[in-house]
Amino acid sequence: MIKTLKAAEGKGELQVQVGCAKWGNRDNLFNMLHELNIGAVITDAAGRRDCVHMELPTLHAFIRFVGNSLDKTDYKRVDDWVARIKDWKEQGLQTVWFFMHQHDERYSPELCDYVAEELNKALGLNLLRPQFIEREKGLFA
């Protein structure tokens, strides 16, 4: 893996996902990523909070958020992320990619809307929010 990462150095923005089961020496790993200007995907899954690292080897964050079907804990976790992103921005964070998905994707648009709304409020942004289509009452309503 190290050879591949070193070969990618300087070839554009790259983020790698690191599995927590084989952290090894965390400091060495994240120091190497920093030296190579390679980011580390932060995966936040409700059932695997032990894998959520808060390392930013670059000034760009890629957050992979796995929702829990709109459980109240999803909203709390989003609120925590908004506060952390605001803090990171004050420390020089330049870019955030917030990748949202759920085990049942029909819930993703609603939580994405909440993420955009909260980031807009906290950071004075104007992120576009999803537009929801009202279904006509009928057979599939």
N, C-alpha and C positions, 0 to 999 in steps of 0.2 A: 504494500500500500504506500509506503514512504516513497518508493521510486516513482510511482504513478503521480503522487502529489507534487513531488519536486519537478517532474516533467511538465506539469500544468502551470507552474509558477509563471506569472506575468502574462497569461493568455486570456485574461478577462476575469470577470467576477465568478468565483467558484465557491460553492458551499458544499460541505460534506456532512453526512449524517453519521454520527458516531454512536454505536450501540453501547449502552452502559454496562452490559455484562462483561465486557472486556476493556474496562477503562485503562487498566495497566497504570502507568504513571501519568495521571491527568495533567500535571504541570508540564511535563515534557511534551505531551501531545498538543496542548493548546499553545505552548510557546512555539513549537514547530509550525503550527498553522498560522500563527501571527507572523513569524519570519517569512513564510511563503505567501502571505497576504491571501490566505484562504479562510473563509468563514466556516462556522460550525452550526449546522441546523440544530435548533432547539426544539425538541419534540415534547409537547405537553399533552399527555394522555391521562385521563382521570385515574385509570387503574395502574398507571406506572409513573407516579410522581417521583420515584427514586431516579428516574432517567432524565429529569429536567435539570440540565446544567444551566448556568447563567453566564457562560463565557462568551465574550465577543472578541475573537481574534482580529476582526477588522471593524471598520466603522459601519458595517452593514449587518442587519439582523434578519435571519430567516426563521420565523416561528411556525412550526407545524402544530396546529392546535386540533386535537381530536376531541370533539364534543361528545356529550353524554345524553343525547336526545332531549336537549333543553332542560335538563335537570337544573335546579337552582344553583348547584355548584358550578355549572358552566358560566353563569353570569358573574359569579364571584371570581372565578379564574380570569375571565375577560377583564373585570375591573382591576385585578392585580396586574395584568399585562399592560393595561393602559397606564397605570401609575409607573410601572417599570420603564415603559417606552418613553414616557415623559421625562423621567430621570435620565435615561440614557441619552435622550436628545439634548438635554442640558449639558451633558458631558461630551457632546460632539457626534452622536449617532447621525449618520447621513441618510440611511435608507432602511426601511422595514418592509419585508415581505411577510405578510400574515396569511398563511395558507390554512384554510378552515376546511375540515371535513368531519363527518359523523359516520357512525356505523349505519345509520339510516339517513341518507343524504337529503331527504325531504325537509329535515330540520335545519340544514345549513343556511339557506337564505335568511331565515329569521335571526339566527345568531350573527350572521355576517352584517345584517342591518344594525344590530346592537353594537357590534365592534366599530363600525363606521361612525355611528352616532356618538359613541363615547370618545373615540379618537378626535372627532371634529370638535367636541366640547372641550376636551382637555388640552388640545394642542392648537386650537384655532385654525383647524384645517377645513377644507371644503371637499372631503372625499365624497364621491358619488355613492348614494345608497341604492340598494335594490328597489325596483319598482314592482310592486305586487299586483297581479292581475286578479280582479274580482271574477269569480266564476258565476255564470248565470245559474240560477236555480233550475234544477232539472234532474235528469237521470243520474248525472255524475256529481251532483252537489252534495 
